[in-house]
Amino acid sequence: MRRALCLLLFVAVAGGCAPAPRTVTIGIHYSHYSISEVEVPAGVPVTFTIRNDDPIDHEWMVGDMAMHERHRLGTEAVHASRPDEVTIPALSTRTTTLTFPVPVTLEYMCHLPGHEQYGMVGVLVAK
């Protein structure tokens, strides 16, 4: 009986130590992200909600500079199957969940023509 109580206590304490999921909401208005820098914990799933209040489509693409360079020259019109490459149609909201396994600093931006140059960029830091 005592062993069962100890085991139950261990499971309850260990389960309570698991990091809680995180959520981040990023708005888009006048072709700018509402948050220019986001800090999230490494190793924890983070759900991003991206709300586009503009009457035009946008993207939220997070990655290193090599990934962004590939997309500056790319031809994909819509990003739907990768959680780190999200197309947000006009006046809509999309969610995606990412886990950054190690500490890292990445950039997020919109690669639609002229949007990056207009300032649709941000920094994501996983600590």
matplotlib code that plots the C-alpha trace (Angstrom):
import matplotlib.pyplot as plt

x = [0.0, 2.8, 4.6, 1.5, 1.0, 4.7, 4.3, 1.1, 2.8, 5.7, 3.5, 1.5, 4.6, 6.4, 3.3, 3.0, 6.6, 6.0, 6.2, 2.8, 2.2, 2.8, 0.7, 1.7, -0.6, 0.8, -1.4, -0.9, -2.1, -0.9, 1.6, 3.4, 3.5, 2.2, 5.2, 8.7, 10.4, 9.1, 10.8, 9.7, 11.1, 13.2, 11.9, 8.3, 5.5, 4.4, 1.1, 1.3, -2.0, -1.4, -4.3, -4.4, -6.5, -5.4, -7.4, -4.5, -2.8, 0.4, 2.9, 4.5, 7.6, 10.1, 13.6, 17.3, 18.7, 19.4, 15.7, 14.7, 17.1, 15.6, 12.1, 13.1, 13.8, 11.1, 7.9, 5.5, 2.3, 0.7, 2.3, -0.1, 1.7, 4.7, 4.1, 6.9, 5.6, 2.1, 0.0, -2.7, -5.4, -6.8, -9.0, -8.4, -6.5, -4.3, -2.6, 0.5, 2.4, 6.2, 8.8, 12.3, 14.4, 17.5, 18.1, 18.1, 17.5, 15.5, 13.7, 10.1, 8.9, 6.5, 8.1, 5.2, 6.6, 7.7, 6.5, 9.9, 11.3, 8.3, 9.3, 7.3, 10.1, 10.6, 12.9, 12.1, 14.4, 14.0, 15.8]
y = [0.0, 2.4, 1.6, 2.3, 5.7, 6.6, 5.7, 7.7, 10.7, 10.4, 10.3, 13.3, 15.4, 14.3, 15.1, 18.5, 19.3, 19.1, 22.5, 24.0, 24.6, 28.2, 30.4, 33.5, 35.7, 37.9, 40.4, 41.7, 45.2, 47.6, 45.0, 44.9, 42.3, 43.5, 41.9, 42.5, 40.1, 36.9, 35.0, 31.4, 28.5, 25.9, 22.3, 23.3, 23.2, 26.8, 27.5, 30.6, 32.3, 34.7, 37.1, 39.0, 42.2, 43.4, 43.1, 41.3, 37.9, 37.6, 34.9, 34.0, 32.1, 31.4, 30.0, 30.8, 33.1, 30.3, 29.3, 32.9, 33.3, 30.2, 31.7, 35.1, 33.4, 30.7, 30.2, 28.7, 30.8, 29.2, 27.4, 24.9, 21.8, 23.0, 24.5, 27.0, 28.3, 29.7, 31.6, 33.8, 34.9, 38.3, 39.0, 35.5, 33.7, 30.7, 28.7, 26.5, 24.7, 24.5, 23.1, 24.5, 21.7, 23.8, 27.5, 29.4, 32.8, 32.8, 35.4, 35.4, 37.4, 37.7, 36.9, 38.3, 40.9, 44.0, 42.9, 42.2, 45.5, 47.3, 45.9, 42.7, 41.0, 39.9, 37.9, 34.7, 33.7, 30.3, 30.1]
z = [0.0, 0.9, -2.3, -4.3, -2.6, -3.2, -6.9, -7.2, -5.6, -7.9, -11.0, -9.8, -9.1, -12.3, -14.4, -12.7, -13.7, -17.4, -19.1, -20.0, -23.7, -24.7, -27.0, -29.0, -31.0, -33.7, -35.5, -39.0, -39.8, -42.5, -43.7, -40.4, -37.6, -34.3, -32.5, -33.9, -31.4, -29.8, -27.1, -26.5, -24.4, -26.2, -26.1, -25.5, -28.1, -28.9, -30.7, -32.8, -33.8, -36.7, -37.4, -40.7, -40.4, -43.8, -47.0, -48.7, -48.2, -46.1, -45.0, -41.7, -42.4, -39.6, -40.2, -40.6, -43.2, -45.6, -45.6, -46.2, -49.1, -50.8, -50.4, -51.7, -55.0, -54.8, -56.6, -54.1, -54.0, -50.9, -47.9, -46.3, -45.3, -43.2, -39.7, -40.1, -43.5, -43.1, -45.7, -44.0, -46.4, -46.2, -43.1, -41.6, -38.8, -39.0, -36.2, -36.2, -33.5, -33.5, -31.0, -31.1, -29.6, -28.8, -28.1, -31.4, -32.9, -36.2, -38.3, -39.4, -42.4, -45.3, -48.7, -50.8, -53.3, -51.4, -48.0, -46.5, -47.8, -46.4, -42.9, -42.5, -40.5, -36.9, -34.7, -32.8, -29.9, -28.4, -25.0]

ax = plt.figure().add_subplot(projection="3d")
ax.plot(x, y, z, "-o")
ax.set_aspect("equal")
plt.show()
